[in-house]
Amino acid sequence: MPPFPYDLLEPNNTYDLPVSLEEISGLTYYAPNQFAGLNDEHGRMYVYDIKKKEVVHRVRFAGTGDFEGIEKVGNEIFAIKSNGNLYRFNEDVTGEVVKIDTPFGSENNIEGLGYDPITENLLIALKDKGGINGKKVKGKSIYGFHVPSKEFIEAPLFVLKDKDVERVMGKDKKIQTKCIMVMGVEFTCCH
């Protein structure tokens, strides 16, 4: 296996973000030299330009809440709250913000959002209860939302069993919870 391509303890660059992004939660590629992020407590997207070292675009798309993930897919932005509320809007904010019904609730505690361009699925990572619609899952689950068909996939795409997490991370549940999202959805270990 090739070595990990980044030294997480010695970054190449650091950026001082504005106070509005003190509670940043979720990042996505936006454009060359730009990423979009969310303020964890407010339904606002901020586009940060790493060359200009400033926020160059802001979009308010929802009220307050616990926002956990953002992904740009084509010219659409998807943002998700920990309670499962999923929002979709155009990057230029033309048209309306659409709230998409999901099978998730606050007991699932959504922790991350990613995108797989090969399957065209949004990847939704659950931090707590892994099952939905009355089905039980033992472990941490990642579900899919197929963007072209606008349909949720009812079975988890990935499950990381609790016993496997414990074997690798030890019995400390706090460490397990922080490090579980390394699975490609959200990286939170370095907070």
C-alpha positions, 0 to 999 in steps of 0.5 A, a space after each residue: 500500500 502506498 504511503 499516505 500522501 499528507 502529513 497531517 501534523 505538518 500542513 503545507 499551509 494554514 488559513 485564518 478563517 473569518 469569525 463567521 466560520 469559527 464553527 465550520 462544519 463540512 467542506 467541498 470543492 467549489 472552483 479552482 482555488 476555492 472551497 465551500 464550507 458551512 457554519 455549523 449553527 446556521 444554514 449558510 454556505 461560505 465560499 473561501 478563496 485560498 489565493 485571496 485568503 477571504 470569503 468571496 461568496 455567501 449564501 443563506 439557504 436555511 435558518 439555524 440548526 446543526 449543519 454537518 455536511 456540504 457537497 457540490 455536485 455539478 452546479 447544485 449544492 447539497 447540505 445536511 443537518 444532523 437531524 437528517 434534513 437535506 437541502 438542495 440549491 443552485 450554486 448561483 442561488 437561482 431558483 428555490 431551495 428544496 428540502 428533500 425528505 429523508 428516512 433519517 431522524 435525530 436519533 441517527 445523528 448525521 455526521 458527514 456528507 460526501 459524494 461518489 462521482 462513479 455511482 453518483 451517490 451522495 454518501 450520508 454518514 450516521 454517527 449514532 443509530 445505524 438503522 432506518 425504517 425499523 431496520 437494525 444495523 450494528 455499527 456505523 452506517 453510510 447510506 446513499 442518495 442517488 442524485 440523478 434519480 433523487 432516490 434514497 438507497 434503503 440499505 446501507 452502502 457501507 457498515 463499519 461494525 462496532 467490534 471492528 472499530 473497537 478492535 482498531 480504536 480501542 474501547 474509548 467511545 469518544 475517540 471512536 466517534 471522532 475518528 469514524 468518519 475517516 471513511 471518506 465522508 468527513 475527516 474529524 480526527 484532527 479537531 
